[in-house]
Amino acid sequence: AVVSTQSVITAGVGDTLEELWISYNLIEKMKGIGVLKKLKVLFMSNNQVKDWSEVQKLAELPCLVDLNMVSNPIEEKHSLDQTWRAEIEKKLVKLKKLDGIPIVRQDEEDEG
């Protein structure tokens, strides 16, 4: 069965939830994730996310700074060809940490 984040997100938390730890849940779709406007931390390793279109939905989260998607099919595939971090950094421009490793952007290096 396909599991989506919508089945994990309960009504009423969208305005307040700051951290969501949903690893090991066979999640394939990110439907409904956009309601979590205060979400800062999303740990969803060891799920079944396969498509960039699903990852792109995370761009709807204005506060997201820490994302862990280790051991999802999309992460495994693109880590092998070494494009995973670069693609995520392009799609999620406010992210500060990916899979436990800080993101250092070129513009931040120039400021230092």
trRosetta pair geometry for C-beta under 8 A, 3 or more apart (Angstrom, degrees):
i j d omega theta_ij theta_ji phi_ij phi_ji
1 26 7.8 73 77 127 74 139
2 28 5.0 -77 -149 47 87 135
2 29 6.3 48 166 -7 113 113
3 7 5.9 -98 -161 50 78 137
3 8 7.7 65 166 -39 107 101
3 25 6.0 -126 115 144 151 90
3 26 4.9 91 19 97 130 90
3 27 5.0 -82 99 -96 101 52
3 28 6.3 114 53 10 60 83
3 29 7.6 -168 100 33 37 84
3 48 7.7 104 45 35 93 120
4 7 5.6 108 63 -1 71 94
4 8 7.9 -141 107 4 49 88
4 27 6.7 82 -136 -149 18 86
4 28 7.0 -57 -83 62 60 71
4 29 3.8 -34 -109 78 95 106
4 30 7.1 -117 -161 -27 85 5
4 31 4.3 -8 -176 40 142 105
4 32 6.7 99 137 19 115 110
5 8 5.4 -62 -159 40 49 112
5 9 5.9 41 148 -19 81 108
5 22 7.0 113 -122 93 86 170
5 27 5.9 55 -65 -154 68 135
5 29 6.9 -124 4 103 75 63
5 30 5.2 19 4 -143 129 46
5 31 6.4 173 47 57 81 52
5 32 5.7 -156 92 68 89 95
5 33 4.8 33 88 -69 154 93
5 44 7.9 -47 -93 -107 111 150
6 9 5.9 -56 -136 40 33 105
6 29 7.7 -24 5 105 98 107
6 31 4.6 -40 -24 102 120 93
6 32 3.2 111 -92 6 90 146
6 33 7.8 -95 -61 -40 66 57
8 20 7.7 103 127 -171 125 121
8 22 5.3 43 -177 -122 164 139
8 25 6.7 28 -79 173 135 162
8 27 7.2 -36 -20 -90 136 128
9 13 6.5 -139 -164 62 79 118
9 14 7.3 59 178 -72 124 82
9 20 7.8 -24 -89 -125 88 144
9 32 5.5 -163 46 130 137 122
9 33 7.3 175 -40 -98 146 46
9 35 6.8 131 158 62 151 119
9 36 6.9 -119 -122 -55 134 111
10 13 5.8 74 68 -5 77 119
12 15 7.8 -55 -177 24 44 97
13 16 6.1 -92 -159 58 53 89
13 17 4.3 43 163 -39 102 120
13 36 7.3 -7 116 -106 90 89
14 17 6.9 -27 -97 19 15 106
14 35 3.7 -62 -123 149 130 100
14 36 5.6 -112 -135 -83 62 44
14 37 6.5 54 165 6 83 85
15 37 6.8 1 -116 45 44 109
15 38 6.7 54 167 -10 32 121
16 38 6.0 -23 -153 43 13 150
17 20 6.2 46 158 -61 126 98
17 36 5.5 -56 74 -139 114 103
17 38 6.3 146 68 71 44 102
17 39 5.9 4 106 -83 90 83
18 38 5.4 -60 -85 132 70 101
18 39 6.3 157 -146 -122 27 35
18 40 4.9 3 -174 15 85 103
18 41 6.8 44 141 22 72 89
18 63 7.6 -68 -134 118 77 142
19 39 7.4 133 -79 -147 19 72
19 40 6.6 -35 -72 61 68 86
19 41 4.2 -1 -118 64 85 113
19 42 7.8 -169 -154 -71 50 38
19 43 7.8 15 -175 3 91 98
20 36 6.8 -40 -29 -143 139 162
20 39 6.1 -23 -3 -134 112 120
20 41 7.1 173 29 95 54 68
20 42 5.4 2 63 -116 98 70
20 43 7.3 -167 97 35 54 66
20 44 7.7 5 112 -57 98 99
21 41 7.9 -5 -63 123 77 106
21 43 4.6 3 -122 60 71 115
22 25 5.2 -41 170 2 85 146
22 27 6.4 44 135 -24 120 147
22 42 7.8 -25 26 -164 100 78
22 43 7.1 152 30 86 52 65
22 44 5.0 -1 74 -104 89 89
22 47 7.4 31 119 -72 90 133
23 43 5.6 -44 -39 137 105 93
23 44 5.9 -180 -79 -141 57 27
23 45 4.5 4 -122 56 116 74
23 46 5.1 60 -175 47 92 101
23 47 6.9 -123 -140 -42 45 90
23 68 7.5 -27 -76 102 116 115
24 45 7.7 7 -35 91 67 73
24 46 4.8 4 -72 103 64 125
24 47 7.4 -109 -52 -71 12 65
25 44 7.5 -62 34 -146 112 87
25 47 5.8 -9 57 -106 75 101
26 47 6.4 162 -112 -149 2 68
26 48 5.4 15 -164 -10 52 122
27 30 7.8 72 160 -79 116 56
27 44 6.3 -58 58 -167 140 122
27 47 4.1 -26 51 -158 84 134
27 48 6.3 177 78 37 34 80
27 49 6.6 0 108 -51 85 87
28 47 7.2 -160 -63 156 40 98
28 48 4.3 -32 -82 95 82 107
28 49 6.2 159 -145 -86 36 43
28 50 6.7 -4 -152 3 89 96
28 54 7.5 -113 152 -103 51 163
29 49 8.0 154 -63 -108 18 78
29 54 5.9 -131 -135 -117 44 122
30 33 4.5 -36 174 -8 91 135
30 49 7.2 38 -46 -114 98 121
30 54 4.6 134 1 -171 106 83
30 55 7.4 138 -21 -72 149 22
30 57 4.1 171 100 67 130 140
30 58 6.7 -82 -162 -51 158 75
31 57 7.7 -93 -79 -137 29 167
32 35 6.1 -27 -180 6 69 113
33 36 6.1 -50 -177 19 57 113
33 39 8.0 -62 -179 24 85 164
33 57 5.4 101 53 132 121 117
33 58 6.6 -39 124 -89 145 58
33 60 6.9 127 98 64 87 118
33 61 6.9 -57 144 -53 99 115
34 37 8.0 28 165 -69 55 71
34 57 6.3 -99 -52 -177 95 91
34 60 3.6 -33 -118 125 99 149
34 61 7.0 -135 -121 -59 47 69
36 39 3.8 37 140 -30 115 124
36 61 6.1 -6 86 -114 91 109
37 61 7.1 -169 -121 -136 31 59
37 62 6.3 12 -161 28 75 104
37 63 7.1 82 156 2 50 110
38 63 5.6 4 -160 27 33 155
39 42 6.1 42 163 -58 124 100
39 61 5.1 -51 67 -153 110 127
39 63 6.0 153 70 72 41 103
39 64 5.7 7 105 -79 92 84
40 63 5.0 -61 -81 137 71 105
40 64 6.4 166 -141 -114 26 33
40 65 5.4 -12 -167 25 82 97
40 66 6.5 37 144 24 75 95
41 64 7.9 157 -60 -140 16 66
41 65 7.4 -34 -72 62 61 77
41 66 4.4 -9 -114 70 77 114
41 67 8.0 -172 -154 -72 44 40
42 58 7.2 -136 48 -130 161 118
42 61 7.6 62 -32 107 136 176
42 64 6.2 -16 -2 -135 115 114
42 66 7.2 163 29 93 56 65
42 67 5.3 1 66 -115 97 73
42 68 7.3 -163 103 32 58 65
43 66 8.0 -15 -60 126 79 99
43 67 7.9 172 -83 -157 40 35
43 68 4.5 9 -127 49 70 118
44 47 5.2 -18 164 -10 92 138
44 49 7.4 65 124 -18 124 130
44 67 8.0 -30 28 -163 91 78
44 68 6.8 155 34 84 46 71
44 69 5.9 3 77 -102 85 69
44 72 7.3 32 118 -61 90 130
45 68 5.1 -42 -46 136 100 102
45 69 6.3 162 -91 -153 57 15
45 70 4.3 -1 -127 60 115 81
45 71 5.2 60 -180 46 88 101
45 72 7.1 -127 -144 -33 41 86
45 99 7.9 100 -89 -123 111 81
46 70 7.3 0 -35 96 68 76
46 71 4.4 6 -78 100 60 128
46 72 7.4 -102 -45 -63 8 63
47 69 7.7 -64 38 -147 106 75
47 71 7.8 113 20 104 46 80
47 72 5.2 -3 65 -100 78 100
48 72 6.7 -177 -102 -145 3 80
48 73 6.4 24 -160 -5 52 109
49 54 5.3 -150 -150 102 101 141
49 55 6.7 105 163 -62 133 83
49 69 6.6 -56 54 -156 138 119
49 72 4.2 0 50 -173 90 138
49 73 6.8 -160 83 42 44 80
49 74 5.3 -55 116 11 86 120
49 75 7.8 60 76 -15 105 91
50 54 7.4 76 52 19 52 137
50 72 7.6 -139 -63 161 42 92
50 73 4.5 -2 -101 77 77 129
50 74 5.5 152 -149 -51 21 90
51 54 4.8 98 72 1 87 99
51 55 7.4 -156 104 -1 51 85
51 74 6.7 -102 5 -79 13 129
52 55 5.3 -56 -148 41 44 113
52 56 6.0 55 151 -32 72 101
52 74 6.9 154 -65 -145 55 137
52 87 7.4 -88 -118 169 118 133
52 91 7.6 -152 -166 -87 98 154
53 56 5.6 -45 -148 26 30 120
53 57 7.6 46 149 -31 55 92
54 57 5.9 -40 -168 10 39 115
54 74 7.8 -162 61 -29 112 154
55 58 6.0 -38 -178 10 51 115
55 69 7.6 12 -112 -106 107 170
55 74 6.4 -146 -43 123 128 162
55 88 7.3 -93 176 -105 134 81
55 91 6.4 50 127 123 105 161
56 59 5.7 -27 -177 4 57 116
56 91 5.9 -106 -105 -159 66 126
57 60 5.8 -30 -179 9 57 116
58 61 5.6 -42 -171 18 59 116
58 64 6.1 -83 177 70 96 175
58 67 6.9 48 -171 -107 154 143
58 91 7.5 71 67 131 102 112
58 92 5.8 -23 108 -90 113 124
59 91 6.0 -105 -64 166 115 79
59 92 6.0 -137 -87 -94 72 67
61 64 4.0 61 109 -27 121 118
62 94 7.3 57 -173 16 45 166
63 94 7.7 -106 -148 126 13 147
64 67 6.4 39 171 -59 114 104
64 92 6.7 -64 98 -161 122 123
64 94 6.6 112 72 85 68 111
64 95 6.4 -21 120 -89 91 79
65 94 6.4 -76 -91 136 70 90
65 95 6.1 147 -147 -137 35 40
65 96 4.4 4 -174 18 95 106
65 97 6.7 51 142 20 74 85
66 95 7.6 139 -70 -154 20 79
66 96 6.6 -35 -67 64 68 87
66 97 4.4 5 -117 62 78 112
67 88 7.3 -153 79 -170 140 133
67 92 6.9 25 -7 118 151 170
67 95 5.9 -43 7 -133 115 126
67 97 7.2 167 29 93 55 66
67 98 5.6 -6 69 -117 92 66
67 99 7.5 -18 103 -39 70 55
68 98 7.6 146 -90 -171 45 41
68 99 5.3 106 -130 -107 67 43
68 100 6.3 49 -104 -36 111 77
69 72 4.9 -46 174 11 91 129
69 74 7.3 -28 151 74 132 102
69 75 4.8 171 117 -57 96 135
69 98 7.9 -32 23 -165 93 85
69 99 6.5 -70 44 -74 61 94
70 75 6.0 -139 -119 129 26 157
70 99 5.0 109 -56 -136 95 107
70 100 7.8 -1 -35 0 131 108
71 75 6.8 -18 10 72 17 128
71 76 6.6 44 -122 -57 34 108
72 75 4.6 84 54 8 83 106
72 76 7.0 -161 81 -8 39 88
73 76 5.8 -58 -143 38 31 110
73 77 6.1 30 161 -20 67 109
74 77 5.9 -55 -145 36 28 111
74 78 6.2 4 165 1 64 114
75 78 6.5 -70 -141 49 24 94
75 79 5.7 27 162 -25 66 113
75 84 5.7 63 -147 -136 61 137
75 99 7.3 134 -152 -79 138 134
76 79 5.9 -53 -138 34 23 111
76 80 6.7 32 158 -26 58 103
77 80 6.1 -60 -166 25 26 113
77 81 7.4 -7 154 8 61 103
78 81 6.1 -60 -145 50 42 93
78 82 8.0 -104 162 48 60 9
78 83 4.8 -86 -166 73 95 87
78 84 3.9 129 110 -74 102 76
78 87 6.2 -59 -177 23 151 141
79 82 7.1 31 -171 -84 36 37
79 84 4.5 -7 -70 -15 63 144
83 86 5.6 -71 -160 51 55 110
83 87 5.4 53 148 -26 88 112
84 87 6.2 -69 -151 36 21 106
84 88 6.4 13 161 -13 63 111
85 88 5.9 -60 -146 40 30 108
85 89 6.1 31 157 -21 66 109
85 98 6.1 149 -124 88 82 149
85 101 8.0 -46 -109 82 129 127
85 103 7.5 175 -167 -111 103 95
86 89 5.8 -56 -147 36 28 112
86 90 6.6 28 154 -18 62 106
87 90 5.8 -57 -153 35 32 110
87 91 6.2 18 156 -11 67 113
88 91 5.8 -64 -142 44 31 105
88 92 5.7 -22 176 29 72 110
88 95 6.7 -45 149 54 99 164
88 98 5.5 115 109 -123 149 148
89 92 7.1 -70 -118 61 18 73
89 93 7.5 61 173 -105 54 47
89 95 6.9 -122 -110 63 53 117
89 98 7.6 -90 -63 -28 78 149
89 103 5.9 163 -103 -153 105 132
89 105 6.9 163 -165 -97 122 93
90 93 7.5 -9 -170 -74 22 80
92 95 4.2 52 121 -25 112 121
95 98 6.0 51 152 -62 133 95
95 103 5.8 71 112 5 89 154
96 102 6.6 -30 159 -144 73 77
96 103 5.8 -149 -161 40 26 99
97 100 6.9 0 172 -133 110 9
97 101 6.7 161 -158 76 75 29
97 102 5.3 -44 -100 -100 80 48
97 103 6.4 -149 -83 -5 24 85
98 101 6.1 -30 71 62 68 82
98 103 5.7 65 -2 -59 102 107
104 108 6.1 -127 -163 76 65 126
104 109 6.3 68 164 -58 105 99
105 108 4.7 92 61 5 81 105
105 109 7.3 -146 96 -8 43 85
106 109 5.7 -55 -155 31 35 113
106 110 6.6 35 151 -21 66 105
107 110 5.6 -50 -151 32 36 115
107 111 6.8 40 152 -23 64 102
108 111 5.8 -52 -154 29 35 114
108 112 7.0 38 151 -26 64 102
109 112 6.0 -55 -158 25 35 113
